[in-house]
Amino acid sequence: MLRRPPEALDHTGDVGFTLRAGSLEALFDAAREALLGTLLSEPPAIGEASIDLQLAAPALDRLLLRWLDEVLFLVQTRELVPAASRIALLEPAADEARWRLRARLAVVPLDPDAHGWRGEVKGTTYHGLELARERGGWRARVILDV
């Protein structure tokens, strides 16, 4: 699977990134990593426990934001850092119109000093949100409110 490092976006008052990956699952995982890189200078690579997560949204781009909001909630409210993830995305069935995500997250307790806490992110935004198939995979653009 081809994955490139996130490209930082210069945006007044906000922080953003553009991601590219060969699959949707890899793109969603790259978004998790980019968000952690915004919050922490030294994100952990290995988790100590696991959490199962299920999300749904009417559109794929909204599911990406729900995913990132859930990662933010884990870090900033539950003080758990999702160090790794296994993600499965399910397209809407013929009788429903919702994308679904199932993930198993390997988490570690947040240690602001060891993980290099950079500061809070208020949330994800719809401003400038993009998620599209492109030759060779997928591309997403996300802006975070800081």
N, C-alpha and C positions, 0 to 999 in steps of 0.2 A: 504494500500500500504506500503510495507516494504521499508524503506529508511535508509541507514546507513550514519553516518557523513563521509565527505570526508577524505581520507587518504593522508597526505602530502607526496610528493615525494622529496627526496634530489637530486638536479640536479644543477651542476655548472652553474652559470650565468642565470639560468632560474628558474621558479617556476612551479610546476605541482601538479595535484591532480588526485586521482582515485576515481570514484564515483560508487555506486551501488544503484539500485532502482528497484521496482517491475514493473514499466511501463516505456515506453519511455518518456512520458510526465513528469513523476516524475524525471527521469534522467536529462532531459533538464532543469527542474526547479532547481534541485540540482546543476547543472553546473552554473546556474545564481548565486545561493547563494554562491558557492565556489569562483567564480570570484569576487563577491562583498566582500567576506571575505579576498581576496587578496588585494583589493584596500582600504578597510575601516575596521577599528577595531570595529566600532559601526554602521553597516548598519541599516537603518530604516526598520521597520516591516510593516508599513502602508503607503500607498500612498495617495496623495491629489488629483491627476488628473489621467486620463488614456490615454494611447496611444495604438492604434491598429497597429499591425505589421504583415506583410506577407513576407515570405522568401521561396526560393526554391533552391535546389541543386541536382546534379545528383546522390549523394550517401548520406546515412544517416550520416556518419562521417563528411562529408563536411558540411552538414546542421548544425551539432552541432557547428562547427567552425564559420560558418556564424552567427549563433545565438549569440555566445559569442562575436564575433566582433561587432555585433549590440549593445549588452549591453555595451561594451567598448566605442563605439561611443557615446551612450547616456550619459554615465557618464563623459567621458573625454572631449567631444566636446560640447555637448548640456547642460552639467551640470545638468542632471536629473538622479536620482537614481531609478532604477526599484525595488521597495520594495517588490513587489509581482507580480506573473504572473499566467495567465490561458492559458494553451497551448493545442493546438490540432495539432497532426501530421497526415498527410495524405500520405498514401503509393502511389507510382506511379500508375497511371491508366494504363490500358492495352496498350493504344496508346501513352504513354509518358514515359519518363524515369527520372522523377524528383520527389524527395520527396518534400513535401510542409509543411510549418509550419505556423500556424496562432496563434497569441498570443495577449492577452490584458494585458498590463502592467500597474500596479498602480505605478505612479512615484511621487517623491518628489524632490524639488530642492536640489542640492548638497550643503551641508554646511560642508566644509573641517574640521572645528574645531569640530563641534558637531558629525560628522560621523567618526572622527578619520582617516583622510586621511593618507595613508601609502606610497603613491607614484604611479607613472604611470606604466602602463603595455603597452609595445609597441604593442603587438598583440598576436594572437594565432599562433601556429606553427603546421606543419604536423609531426614534429619530435616526434616519440613515440606515435602518435595518435592511439588510439584503441577504438572501439565501438563494443560490441558483446553481443549477447544473452547468458545468462548463466542460470543454473538451478535456478528458482525462480525469474527471472527478467533479468535485463540488467546491464552491466558494461561498463564504459568508463574511458579512461586515456587521460589527456590533459596536454600539456606543454605550458606555456606562456613565451613569451620573455619579460624580464623586463629590 
